[in-house]
């Protein structure tokens, strides 16, 4: 069988800390922009892993190791695997947070020009209306209308104003998007 279709190794390599997560890569030289809420979610997940999840798994692995033969000890084997997964996620989150450039979209409150953090309502050429919020790659959620700032739609919309028509290159051809409304969150007092 072709090696391209076979994953080899024992699964505890450090290459590709974000393997399987499905995050798009940052463009070369670009910053990892993230909203304050997105940064808080990453930080909360990291603290949960460090303060609760990892110590609990270490306790289970320690208990399982004290039971004797580790070669057929399911608790020990599964615990060690889970510990590697947690450690890999901790490394990934730490790297992402170190590279993050926190940007508060409330700075553009009241503006009708589209930048990072904008919530945009636009209409496609066939009359469909879509609402999207442009966020960082670590917080995108297309099912809930949050698209990454590096996505083709976000790039087409960026710097446009309410009322503008922009061109989006799609695999099916060129599509025109008309910006209906631009909104930013209000600044916190």
ABEGO torsion letter per residue (X at the ends): XBAAABBBEAGABABGAABGAGBBBBBBGBBBBBBAAAAAAAAAAAAAAAAAAAAAAAAAAAAAAAAEBAAABAAAAAAAAAAAAAAAAAAAAAAAAAABBBBBAAAABGBABBBBGBBBBBBBAAGBBBBBBBBBAAABBAAAGBBBAABAAAAAABGBBBGBBBBBBBAAEBBBBBBABBBBBBBBX
